[in-house]
């Protein structure tokens, strides 16, 4: 990649890795690619930064002494407002599918195993940021039982109380809200996710049902359409 030709960006990234060498290499690479990059050596420093600065995306190493990337992601998703919706890309040497799914269940947006090509990291970051800034829906508020989903704002409330959503969950709901009561192909929903087979979408749907449905095991509003994918069925 020719960094001299890279378009200017103002996106601010947080890179959290306890390995000083890897962290500095990532900071240098991403800075040369045009991003503004802040580094943290562990969970405590990352928490301080995340509560004082705005980031467009965070890159968390999973295997760190003290607080690991899973715990840090769980904490981040518990935060209010835009901070809690900061997209997360997880880096790990762990290759097991179960660990990848664990990260997704906690609210990670993508997952990249070590070792990796730096350009692949850059492409995944750009894909997440592209999804987060794409126009979300044609607009409108949908009623889902006790919940309201404002597709213009990407906000979900239940009985007037805000419900925390990850950026990936907002994008999934917005995608389904573009064509309510119409099935959307599972692989279309999986496009540009961590797992193009659709497993990442399945995890996000399971998480959303727990937030929307009175009975997540018998969904009324976020329905499975056998052989196709999912559909949103607002009142």
N, C-alpha and C positions, 0 to 999 in steps of 0.2 A: 504494500500500500504506500502511495506517495503522500506523506504527511504534508508536504508543501502545498498540495492541492486540496487538503482537507478543508471543508467549509468551517467558518468560525462558529463556535457554539458557546452558549453561556450556561449549559447544563452543569450542575454541581453534583459531583459524585463523592460518596464516602466509601473508602476501602478499609476494611477491618481484617487484619491478619497479624498474628503474633510473630511471624517470620519477617524480620526486618528486611532481609534481602528481597524476598518476594514482594513485600508491600511497596518497597521503593521502586522495584522494577515495574510493577503495575501502575504506580503513580506516574512514573516517567512515560510509559507507553501511552496511557490514557491522556496525559497532558499534551503529549505530542500530537495526539489525535484531535485535540481541540477542546477537551473538557477541562473544567475547573475541578481539581481533585484534592480532597482532604484525607489524610490517613489516620488510623487509630490502631494501637498495638493490642487492644483487647476490649472486652465488653464494657468495663467501667468507663474508659475514655470514650467509647462509642456512644454510650448513653448520654454523657455530658454534651457531646457534640450534637446529637439528635434532638436534645431538648432545648438547645440554644440557637441552632442554625437550621435553615431549610435546605433539604437535599432533594434532588430529582430522582435519585436512585442510590441504593446502598448495596455494596458487595461484601458479603460476610463469608469468611472462612469458617467451616464447620468445626474442625478439630483445633480448638484453642485451649490452653490451660485456664482453669477458672471457669468463666462463663463461656460455653461453646456457642456456635452459631445458631443452633436450634433454640436455646434458651433466650438468646438475644432477639431472635425473630418473634418468639412468643411475647416477650416484653414489648417489642415495638408495636405489635398488632393490638396491644391493650391500650395504647396511647390514643388520646382524643385528636380529632381534627385531621388535618393533612399529614401530620407527623405519622399517625398510625396507618396511613395509606401509602406511605413511601414504598415504592417497588423494591423488592429484594431479589438479588441474584446470589445464590449460594455456591461456594467453591469447596470441593472436598476431594480427598483421595479415596473416600469410600465409594465403592462401585455398586453396592447392593441396591436392588430396586426398592427394598423396604425402606432404606435410608432416604432415598429420593422422595418416596411417597410421604415419609414422615415430615420432611421439609415442606412439601406442598400442603399438607394438612395444617401445618402451623402458619401458613400464609405466604410462603415464598412464591415468587412469580416465575422463577426459572432456576435451573440447576446445571452446573457444569463441573464435570469430574476432572481431577488432576491426574496426569499432566494434560495440559490443553494448549492449543495454539493461540497466541495472543489475539490474532485476527478473529478467531471464533468468539473469544470473549467480547471483543468490540462489536461484532455483528449481533450477538445476543443482547448486549446492552442497548444498541440502537433499535432492535426489534421491540424491546420492552418500552422504551421511550416513545417509539412511533405509535404503539398501541395506546399509550396513555395520553397522547396529544391528538389522536384522530378524533374527528367529530363522532359523538357517541350515538345519538339517535335523532330522529326527526323531532323529538321533544314530547313533553306531556307527562302527566302524573298517572300512574297506574295503581289501582287498589288491589291489594292481595290480602284479603281478609282484614286482619288487624293492622296490616302493614300498608304503607304508601311508598311507592318508588318514584322519585322525581328523576326522570332520565336526563333532563337538562343539567341538573346539578350533580347527578350520579349519587344521590343520597337516598337512604332507606330509613324510614322511621316506623316504629311500632307504638301505637297509641300515643303518637306525638313525640316519642322519645327516640333520638337518633340511635341507629344500629350501626356498629362499626363494620365496615367492609374493607377488604383488601382491594388494591387496584385491579387485580385479576378478577375478583368477584364483581366489581363495578362494571368492568368491560364485558364480562359474560352476561350480566343482567341487561346491559344496554343493547348488546347484540340480539338477545332474545326479544327485547322490548320493541325492536324495529318492526317485528312482524308478529304481534300477539295472536295467540290461538293458532299459529302456523308452525309446523315442525321445522326445526333447523338441523341440518345435517351435523352429526357429531364431529366429523372430520373437518368441516368448515369451522366449527367452534374451536377446534384444536389447532388451527393454523397459527403458526408462530409461537406455540406454547412450548414448554419444556419437553413434552412428549406428544409428537404428532399422531401417535396411535389413538389418542383420546383419553388416556388414563388421567392426565392432569385435569381435563374437563370433568371427568367423573368425580374426582376428589373435590373440585370446586362446587359442583352441584350438590354433593353430600353436605358440604359446609353451609351452603346457602339454604338448603332445606331446613337445617337446624335453626336457622335464623328467621325463616319466613313461615314455615308450616306449623300448624297446631300439632300434627303428627307427622314427623319426618319420614316414617316408614310407610305412610299412606298419603303421599303428596297430592294436594289439590291444585296448587298453583304452578309448581315447577315440575312438569310431568315428563315421564319417559315415553318416547314414541318408538315402539319396538321396530328394530331394523333400520331406523333413521337417525334419531338423536333425541333432542329435547324440545319442549315448547313451553312458553309462558302463557298461562291461562288466567288473566286478571278477571276480577268481577265485572 
